[in-house]
């Protein structure tokens, strides 16, 4: 199983609409990916390591797929549509990482 994680740095921009992200963007991705999206999670940053410190990221998402190939094949035809929707909720340039789940 793989996980694609998308992180939105707290110092990376001026807006992030958590409601839009939760109710529109992530459901769009799930719909477009179909069975390639086993599930997804959304994180909303609350705090940093030290008490009272700001979070490093305002938000993150994690999309789980059976294999890298399955994910890439399902995502490719919708890449432009998904990328265009980003402007509806943020001006932050995301950090993306795809990982293999090796424990759990």
Secondary structure, DSSP 8 states (H G I E B T S, - for coil): -EEEEEEEETTS-S-B-HHHIIIIIHHHHHHHHGGG--EEEEEE----SSTT---SEEEEEEEEES-HHHHHHHHHTTHHHHHHHGGGTB----EEEEEE----
